[in-house]
Amino acid sequence: MSQTIEWSWYIATYLFLGGLGAGTFITSAVADIKGKGKYEAFSRFGAHLSWPILIVGTILLLFDLGRPELGDPLHILNVFNNPISMITIGTILLVGLIFISMLTSFLWLARWERTWLRLVIYLVGLVLAIGVAVYTGLLLTLARGSPFWGSPVLPWLFMVSGASTGLALVGLANSPLGMRLFPRFSIKPEIEALGTIKKVDDVLITAELILMALYLGTISFIEMARGEMIYLLVGQLSPIFWGVVIAIGLLIPLLLGKYGIQYFNRTNSTEKILLIVMITFFLVLIGGFFLRYVIVVVGQL
């Protein structure tokens, strides 16, 4: 197997931030459309958080496309040379979502009214966000031709992971931590609302575990990817995969949400429930990043 790692932490970070930014906007859109004002804080913070995250992720992507080693930053303009390439399509989706996210963020600050135009803006943004989340997986599936990235399940795994991490970040913004980091917005954590967002994230985590099993299952049938499969499951990166991605990022948040919150509900310990919820959200974010990291690295071995 080749040991040349051309895509490393910055591509993994871009994929993480792309999914995270899309996920925060998905949270914002769904909370506004389905909540009808009940989850306004989630909608507001999803919009405010989405575009800065996407901009940072896009900068990382363009930094790689700009070929800094050649001293040619204008190389990034070549991204628009081929309108049917995955890079071009992804860039268009990113730019469109950044624009919609910035628009909704501004309109939230301007205290926009609930009208048909608001619904249309959110629906357009929702389509773009889902496209961006799926694209972060398609970029690997189609860009380099690695057998380990060849599963059709990978884009959907990244999409669900992006939705889960975005939901977790919005949950953190509406927790006691959010009150400290964003005092201007005077957010008072509502344990019922945070409990709802945690339950939804538990569903996404369960779906992510299923998709992970399907991804590994489909990869196991690709003969050229079996070496990478072994490297992931029992090789040098296996402690990160099993310990961080699976255990810390998925199983522990799921178990804490199911049993930890139930226990403290019986003792009426609101502070401990909020603490558990914040811990699970942090763990989901950590697992989401390292999911992308191990897949990016193993796919190049």
C-alpha positions as CSV (number, residue, x, y, z in Angstrom):
1,M,0.0,0.0,0.0
2,S,1.1,3.5,-0.7
3,Q,2.2,5.6,2.3
4,T,2.0,9.0,0.7
5,I,-0.5,11.1,2.6
6,E,-1.4,14.2,0.4
7,W,-4.7,15.0,2.1
8,S,-4.4,15.2,5.8
9,W,-5.7,17.3,8.7
10,Y,-6.8,20.3,6.6
11,I,-8.9,18.3,4.2
12,A,-10.4,16.3,7.2
13,T,-11.0,19.7,8.9
14,Y,-12.7,21.1,5.8
15,L,-14.9,18.0,5.5
16,F,-15.8,18.3,9.2
17,L,-16.5,22.0,9.0
18,G,-18.5,21.6,5.7
19,G,-20.7,19.0,7.3
20,L,-20.9,21.0,10.6
21,G,-21.9,24.2,8.9
22,A,-24.5,22.4,6.8
23,G,-25.8,20.6,9.9
24,T,-26.2,23.8,11.9
25,F,-28.2,25.3,9.0
26,I,-30.3,22.2,8.7
27,T,-31.0,22.5,12.4
28,S,-32.0,26.1,12.0
29,A,-34.3,25.4,9.0
30,V,-36.1,22.4,10.5
31,A,-36.5,24.1,13.9
32,D,-38.1,27.1,12.3
33,I,-40.3,25.2,9.8
34,K,-41.5,22.5,12.2
35,G,-41.2,24.3,15.5
36,K,-43.3,27.3,14.4
37,G,-41.7,29.6,17.0
38,K,-41.2,27.0,19.7
39,Y,-37.5,26.5,19.0
40,E,-36.7,30.0,17.9
41,A,-33.3,29.9,19.8
42,F,-32.2,26.9,17.8
43,S,-33.2,28.5,14.5
44,R,-31.5,31.8,15.3
45,F,-28.2,30.2,16.5
46,G,-28.2,27.7,13.6
47,A,-28.2,30.6,11.2
48,H,-25.7,32.7,13.1
49,L,-23.2,29.7,13.5
50,S,-23.5,28.2,10.0
51,W,-21.9,30.8,7.7
52,P,-18.7,31.5,9.8
53,I,-18.1,27.8,10.0
54,L,-18.6,27.3,6.2
55,I,-16.4,30.2,5.4
56,V,-13.5,28.8,7.4
57,G,-14.0,25.4,5.8
58,T,-14.1,26.9,2.3
59,I,-10.9,28.8,3.0
60,L,-9.2,25.5,3.9
61,L,-10.5,23.9,0.7
62,L,-9.4,26.8,-1.5
63,F,-6.0,26.8,0.2
64,D,-5.5,23.2,-1.0
65,L,-6.8,24.0,-4.5
66,G,-4.6,27.1,-4.7
67,R,-1.5,24.9,-4.7
68,P,0.5,26.9,-2.1
69,E,3.5,24.8,-2.8
70,L,3.6,26.3,-6.3
71,G,3.2,29.8,-5.1
72,D,0.1,30.2,-7.3
73,P,-2.9,31.3,-5.2
74,L,-4.8,32.2,-8.3
75,H,-4.9,28.5,-9.2
76,I,-8.1,28.4,-7.2
77,L,-9.9,30.2,-10.0
78,N,-9.5,27.0,-12.0
79,V,-12.3,25.5,-9.9
80,F,-14.8,27.2,-12.2
81,N,-13.2,25.8,-15.4
82,N,-15.2,22.6,-15.5
83,P,-18.9,23.3,-14.6
84,I,-19.7,19.5,-14.2
85,S,-16.7,18.7,-11.9
86,M,-17.4,17.7,-8.3
87,I,-15.1,20.5,-7.1
88,T,-17.1,23.1,-9.1
89,I,-20.5,21.8,-8.0
90,G,-19.4,21.7,-4.4
91,T,-18.0,25.2,-4.5
92,I,-21.3,26.5,-6.0
93,L,-23.3,24.7,-3.3
94,L,-21.0,26.1,-0.6
95,V,-21.2,29.7,-1.9
96,G,-24.9,29.5,-2.2
97,L,-25.3,28.1,1.3
98,I,-23.0,30.8,2.8
99,F,-25.1,33.5,1.1
100,I,-28.4,32.0,2.3
101,S,-27.0,31.5,5.8
102,M,-25.7,35.1,6.0
103,L,-29.0,36.3,4.8
104,T,-31.0,34.4,7.4
105,S,-28.6,35.5,10.1
106,F,-29.0,39.2,9.1
107,L,-32.8,38.8,8.9
108,W,-32.9,37.2,12.4
109,L,-31.0,40.2,13.7
110,A,-33.5,42.4,11.9
111,R,-36.4,40.5,13.7
112,W,-37.9,39.2,10.4
113,E,-41.6,38.2,10.4
114,R,-42.9,34.7,9.7
115,T,-44.1,35.0,6.1
116,W,-44.1,32.9,3.0
117,L,-40.7,34.5,2.0
118,R,-39.1,33.3,5.2
119,L,-40.3,29.8,4.4
120,V,-39.0,29.9,0.9
121,I,-35.5,31.2,2.0
122,Y,-35.3,28.4,4.6
123,L,-36.4,25.7,2.1
124,V,-33.8,26.9,-0.5
125,G,-31.1,26.9,2.2
126,L,-32.2,23.4,3.4
127,V,-31.8,22.0,-0.1
128,L,-28.3,23.6,-0.3
129,A,-27.3,22.4,3.1
130,I,-28.3,18.8,2.4
131,G,-26.3,19.1,-0.9
132,V,-23.2,20.4,0.9
133,A,-23.4,17.7,3.6
134,V,-23.7,15.0,0.9
135,Y,-21.0,16.6,-1.2
136,T,-18.4,16.3,1.6
137,G,-18.7,12.5,1.1
138,L,-19.0,12.6,-2.7
139,L,-15.7,14.6,-2.8
140,L,-13.9,11.6,-1.5
141,T,-16.0,9.0,-3.4
142,L,-15.3,10.6,-6.8
143,A,-12.3,12.9,-6.5
144,R,-9.4,10.5,-6.1
145,G,-10.7,7.0,-7.0
146,S,-9.5,5.4,-3.7
147,P,-11.2,2.0,-3.3
148,F,-11.7,2.7,0.4
149,W,-13.8,5.7,-0.5
150,G,-15.8,3.9,-3.2
151,S,-18.8,3.0,-1.2
152,P,-22.1,4.7,-2.1
153,V,-22.9,4.8,1.6
154,L,-20.1,7.3,2.4
155,P,-21.9,10.5,1.3
156,W,-24.9,9.5,3.4
157,L,-22.8,8.7,6.4
158,F,-21.2,12.1,6.2
159,M,-24.6,13.8,5.7
160,V,-26.0,12.1,8.8
161,S,-22.8,12.9,10.8
162,G,-23.0,16.5,9.6
163,A,-26.6,16.8,10.8
164,S,-25.7,15.2,14.1
165,T,-22.7,17.5,14.8
166,G,-24.6,20.6,13.7
167,L,-27.4,19.7,16.0
168,A,-24.9,19.2,18.8
169,L,-23.2,22.5,18.2
170,V,-26.6,24.4,18.2
171,G,-27.4,22.5,21.4
172,L,-24.2,23.7,23.0
173,A,-25.0,27.3,22.0
174,N,-28.3,27.0,23.8
175,S,-26.8,25.5,27.0
176,P,-25.3,27.2,30.0
177,L,-22.1,27.3,28.0
178,G,-23.9,29.4,25.4
179,M,-24.9,31.8,28.1
180,R,-21.3,32.4,28.9
181,L,-20.0,32.6,25.3
182,F,-22.9,34.6,23.9
183,P,-24.2,36.8,26.7
184,R,-25.5,39.4,24.3
185,F,-28.3,37.1,23.3
186,S,-29.3,36.4,26.9
187,I,-30.1,32.8,26.3
188,K,-31.7,30.9,29.2
189,P,-31.3,27.2,28.7
190,E,-34.6,25.3,28.6
191,I,-34.1,21.8,29.7
192,E,-37.1,20.5,27.9
193,A,-35.9,22.0,24.6
194,L,-32.4,20.7,25.1
195,G,-33.9,17.3,25.9
196,T,-35.8,17.4,22.6
197,I,-32.6,18.2,20.7
198,K,-30.8,15.4,22.5
199,K,-33.5,12.9,21.6
200,V,-33.2,13.9,17.9
201,D,-29.5,13.6,18.0
202,D,-29.8,10.1,19.5
203,V,-31.8,9.1,16.5
204,L,-29.1,10.5,14.2
205,I,-26.4,8.8,16.2
206,T,-28.3,5.5,15.8
207,A,-28.6,6.1,12.1
208,E,-24.9,6.9,11.9
209,L,-24.0,3.6,13.6
210,I,-26.2,1.7,11.1
211,L,-24.6,3.6,8.1
212,M,-21.1,3.0,9.5
213,A,-21.9,-0.8,9.5
214,L,-23.2,-0.6,6.0
215,Y,-20.2,1.4,4.8
216,L,-17.7,-1.1,6.3
217,G,-19.9,-3.9,4.9
218,T,-19.8,-2.6,1.3
219,I,-16.1,-1.8,1.5
220,S,-15.4,-5.4,2.6
221,F,-16.6,-6.6,-0.8
222,I,-14.1,-4.4,-2.6
223,E,-11.0,-6.5,-2.9
224,M,-8.6,-3.6,-3.5
225,A,-9.8,-1.9,-0.3
226,R,-9.4,-4.9,2.1
227,G,-5.9,-3.8,3.1
228,E,-7.1,-0.4,4.1
229,M,-10.1,-2.1,5.9
230,I,-7.6,-4.1,8.0
231,Y,-5.5,-1.1,8.7
232,L,-8.6,0.8,10.0
233,L,-10.0,-2.1,12.1
234,V,-6.9,-3.6,13.6
235,G,-4.0,-1.4,12.5
236,Q,-2.3,1.8,13.6
237,L,-5.5,3.9,13.4
238,S,-7.8,1.3,15.0
239,P,-7.5,2.9,18.5
240,I,-8.7,6.2,17.0
241,F,-11.5,4.5,15.1
242,W,-12.8,2.2,17.9
243,G,-11.9,4.4,20.8
244,V,-12.7,7.9,19.6
245,V,-15.0,7.6,16.6
246,I,-17.2,4.7,17.8
247,A,-16.9,4.8,21.6
248,I,-16.4,8.5,22.4
249,G,-18.3,9.9,19.4
250,L,-21.2,7.6,19.2
251,L,-21.8,5.0,21.9
252,I,-21.0,7.0,25.0
253,P,-23.3,10.0,23.9
254,L,-26.0,7.5,23.1
255,L,-25.7,5.7,26.4
256,L,-25.4,8.9,28.4
257,G,-28.5,10.2,26.8
258,K,-30.5,7.1,27.4
259,Y,-29.4,6.1,31.0
260,G,-27.7,9.2,32.5
261,I,-30.6,11.6,31.8
262,Q,-33.1,9.0,32.9
263,Y,-31.3,8.6,36.2
264,F,-31.0,12.3,37.0
265,N,-34.6,12.9,35.9
266,R,-35.7,10.6,38.7
267,T,-33.6,12.7,41.2
268,N,-34.8,16.0,39.7
269,S,-31.2,17.2,39.3
270,T,-31.5,19.8,36.5
271,E,-27.9,21.0,36.7
272,K,-26.5,17.4,36.3
273,I,-28.9,16.8,33.3
274,L,-27.6,20.0,31.6
275,L,-24.0,18.9,32.3
276,I,-24.6,15.4,30.8
277,V,-26.3,17.0,27.7
278,M,-23.3,19.3,27.2
279,I,-20.8,16.5,27.6
280,T,-22.6,14.4,25.0
281,F,-22.7,17.3,22.6
282,F,-18.9,17.8,23.0
283,L,-18.3,14.1,22.4
284,V,-20.4,14.1,19.3
285,L,-18.3,16.9,17.9
286,I,-15.0,15.2,18.7
287,G,-16.2,11.9,17.1
288,G,-17.4,13.8,14.0
289,F,-14.0,15.3,13.3
290,F,-12.1,12.0,13.8
291,L,-14.5,10.1,11.7
292,R,-13.4,12.2,8.7
293,Y,-9.8,12.1,9.7
294,V,-9.5,8.3,9.8
295,I,-11.4,7.9,6.6
296,V,-9.3,10.5,4.8
297,V,-6.0,9.0,6.0
298,V,-6.8,5.3,5.6
299,G,-8.1,6.0,2.0
300,Q,-4.6,7.1,1.0
301,L,-2.7,4.1,2.4
